[in-house]
């Protein structure tokens, strides 16, 4: 019988009033290691240190892909 691996994270979002910006904190429960982030990609990168989260891309990757696709269409 195989064992199930469990990895847990706590994610907290806070909003600053002036200017209205969101900030986040993510903590790996098993090690208590944590980091602050303002982009979700940074939180995913932190998680990837502990678990394989598959093939994910940043927003800039998607924009670059869209630009590349549109340039192919315009040729």
C-alpha positions, 0 to 999 in steps of 0.5 A: 500500500502506498503512502499519501504525501501531504504538503500544506500551505497557508496563504493570506492576502491583505489590502493596503488602503492607500494606494489600494494594492494587494499583498500576500504571504504564503507559509509552508506548514511543515517547515514554517518557511514563508515568503511575501508576494505581490504576484501569484506567480511568486507564490506558485514559485515558492510552492514549487520548492516543495511540490511538483505543481505541473506546467504553469506559466507566468502572465508574461509567458502567455503575453509572449506566446500571444504576441508570437501567435499574432505575428505568425498570423500577420505574416 
